[in-house]
Amino acid sequence: MTKDPNLLGSKLQEKYYQRAIEIELEKQEVPFKKQKLVDLVYEDMPIGRYFIDFVIDDKVALEIKASDYFKKDFSLQVLAYLKSAKLKLGIIANFNSDRLLYKRLINSKLRLD
């Protein structure tokens, strides 16, 4: 199999990119969790749940999108994930254009010791 970064191309559903990323992470032996469940808490009470597409090496939230453009809601969503999961870095990867578009987000509220 070739290492062509455009192997799948664009305009597919998110689930296909998620499956391909999972295969690559496993092949590269990168530790990750898929569909990581994170509780949303208000005043120490759980009020909901999030599913983060991937948490890589217990450090980075990776959210996969297949949208015509980056929506502000994507950033707000990932920032909420970072806060709830107590992660410092989030990446939104959007596969719906001729080239991969991505955005890095930092949880500025989290202090790393």
C-alpha positions in Angstrom: 0.0 0.0 0.0 1.3 3.5 -0.8 1.8 6.2 1.7 -0.1 8.7 -0.4 -1.7 11.3 2.0 -4.5 11.7 -0.5 -5.3 8.0 -0.7 -9.0 8.5 0.3 -9.5 11.9 -1.3 -12.1 14.3 -0.1 -15.8 14.5 0.2 -16.3 11.2 2.1 -18.2 10.8 5.4 -16.4 11.4 8.7 -16.6 7.7 9.7 -14.4 6.7 6.8 -11.6 9.1 7.8 -12.0 8.0 11.4 -11.5 4.3 10.3 -8.5 5.2 8.2 -6.9 7.2 11.0 -7.5 4.4 13.5 -5.7 2.0 11.1 -2.7 4.3 10.7 -2.4 5.0 14.5 -2.4 1.2 15.1 0.2 0.6 12.3 2.4 3.4 13.7 1.9 2.0 17.3 0.7 5.3 18.6 -1.3 5.0 21.8 -4.9 6.3 21.4 -8.4 5.9 22.6 -11.3 6.0 20.1 -14.7 7.6 20.9 -13.4 8.6 24.4 -16.3 9.2 26.7 -16.0 12.4 28.8 -18.5 13.6 31.3 -19.8 17.1 31.3 -20.0 18.3 34.9 -21.7 21.3 36.5 -21.0 22.0 40.2 -19.6 18.5 40.7 -22.7 16.9 39.1 -22.7 15.1 35.7 -25.1 16.7 33.3 -24.1 15.1 30.0 -21.5 13.3 28.0 -19.1 14.0 25.1 -17.5 11.5 22.8 -14.1 12.7 21.5 -13.2 11.1 18.2 -9.7 10.3 19.3 -7.5 11.0 22.3 -3.9 10.4 21.3 -1.3 9.5 23.9 -3.7 10.8 26.7 -2.6 14.3 25.6 -4.3 15.4 22.3 -7.9 15.5 21.3 -8.4 14.9 17.6 -11.8 15.8 16.2 -12.5 14.7 12.6 -14.8 16.7 10.3 -15.9 16.5 6.7 -17.5 19.9 6.2 -17.3 22.5 3.5 -15.7 25.0 5.9 -14.6 25.4 9.5 -17.5 26.5 11.6 -17.0 28.4 14.8 -19.0 25.7 16.5 -16.2 23.2 15.8 -13.8 25.2 17.8 -16.2 25.8 20.7 -17.0 22.0 20.7 -13.3 21.0 20.9 -12.5 23.7 23.5 -15.4 22.2 25.6 -13.9 18.7 25.1 -10.5 20.0 26.2 -11.9 21.5 29.4 -14.0 18.5 30.3 -11.2 16.0 29.6 -8.5 18.2 31.1 -6.4 18.1 27.9 -4.1 20.9 26.8 -4.2 20.5 23.0 -7.0 19.8 20.5 -6.8 19.4 16.7 -9.7 19.7 14.3 -9.0 17.9 11.0 -11.3 18.7 8.1 -11.1 16.4 5.2 -13.7 17.9 2.9 -11.4 19.9 0.7 -8.8 19.1 -1.9 -6.2 19.2 0.9 -6.4 18.5 4.6 -7.3 21.5 6.6 -6.6 21.6 10.3 -6.8 23.9 13.3 -5.0 23.6 16.6 -6.7 24.7 19.8 -5.1 25.2 23.2 -6.9 24.9 26.5 -5.4 28.0 28.1 -7.2 27.2 31.4 -5.2 24.0 32.0 -1.8 24.4 33.7 0.7 21.6 33.1 3.0 20.8 36.1 
